Amino acid sequence: MLHIVQISLLPGWSGITPERTVSLDGDRLLLTTPPMTRRGRPGSGRLRWERAGAE
């Protein structure tokens, strides 16, 4: 899935469309980057969103 970044605190990220793996589990959304190497170490980034409860 392509994830459109409209606004970012990182100036170079605004307007980009990176690829992400998406999973949805109830009220949780998880976006995961493809495998990458950063500072010589392999890994991937994950961003988890959770729906706030209505009280």
C-alpha positions, 0 to 999 in steps of 0.5 A: 500500500502507498502511504501519502505523507501530506505534512511532516515534522521532517521537511523532506518527507512532506509530499512523498508517497512511501510504500508501507505494509498495513495491518488492521486489528480491531482499533489498531492500525500498524504501518510497517516499512519494507526492510532497510539498512540504517547506520549499517544495521538492518531493520524496519520502521513501524508506526502504530495508531490506536483509535481513542475510546469514546467516553 
